[in-house]
Amino acid sequence: MWTQLDSGFGYWNVFVWLLFFVALSCFAVWIRSLGRTDYKRNTDQDEIYWSGNEVPDDGAEISVPASSSYWGFRVAMEPLYALLNRFHSGSASDYAGYFIVTTALAGLLILLGGE
């Protein structure tokens, strides 16, 4: 009775899905086992990399500003950010309008592609 689920588009066998997830988990464990085996806890390998400098004892000096964290990503995506900033007004009604237009377009595409 509970081995198959009728979704309206066919039958889904619960045991096949369980077997799929078990196989996928075994594959993930196998991939993880291929990792490096020379890691040693409580050695210099545990130290963070702080641009080649000595790591200070005080944690307050370790902070990295958000503008530096993803600098390369931010620079590479600058054309996209410039485009998005033109649409960013800060008004919630503008964002609600974007949501309504996007939802309407998605619904139209679903209706047109359904046949």
C-alpha positions, 0 to 999 in steps of 0.5 A, spaced: 500 500 500 505 505 501 510 502 496 507 506 490 505 513 490 500 516 485 502 523 483 498 524 477 504 523 472 505 516 474 507 512 480 513 513 484 516 507 488 519 508 495 524 503 495 527 505 488 528 512 491 531 509 498 536 505 494 537 511 490 539 515 496 543 510 499 547 509 493 548 516 492 550 516 499 555 511 498 558 514 492 559 521 496 563 517 502 567 514 497 569 521 494 570 523 501 575 517 502 579 519 496 581 526 500 588 527 503 590 522 509 596 526 511 592 531 515 594 532 523 590 535 528 593 540 533 599 542 528 601 548 524 596 545 519 590 547 523 592 554 523 588 559 518 592 562 513 592 570 514 596 572 507 602 569 509 603 573 516 603 571 523 596 570 526 595 574 532 593 572 538 587 577 539 581 575 535 579 582 534 585 583 529 583 577 525 577 580 522 576 582 514 572 587 512 566 585 507 569 589 502 575 585 502 572 578 503 569 577 496 573 583 492 575 579 486 568 576 485 565 583 486 570 586 481 568 581 476 561 582 477 561 590 477 557 590 470 551 586 473 551 590 479 551 597 475 545 594 472 542 592 478 543 598 482 539 602 476 533 598 478 534 598 486 530 604 488 529 602 496 521 602 495 517 596 497 512 597 492 517 597 486 519 590 488 512 588 489 511 590 482 517 586 479 514 580 483 508 580 480 511 581 473 515 576 474 510 571 476 505 573 470 511 572 465 512 565 469 505 563 468 504 565 461 510 561 459 507 555 463 500 556 459 504 557 453 508 551 454 503 546 457 500 544 450 
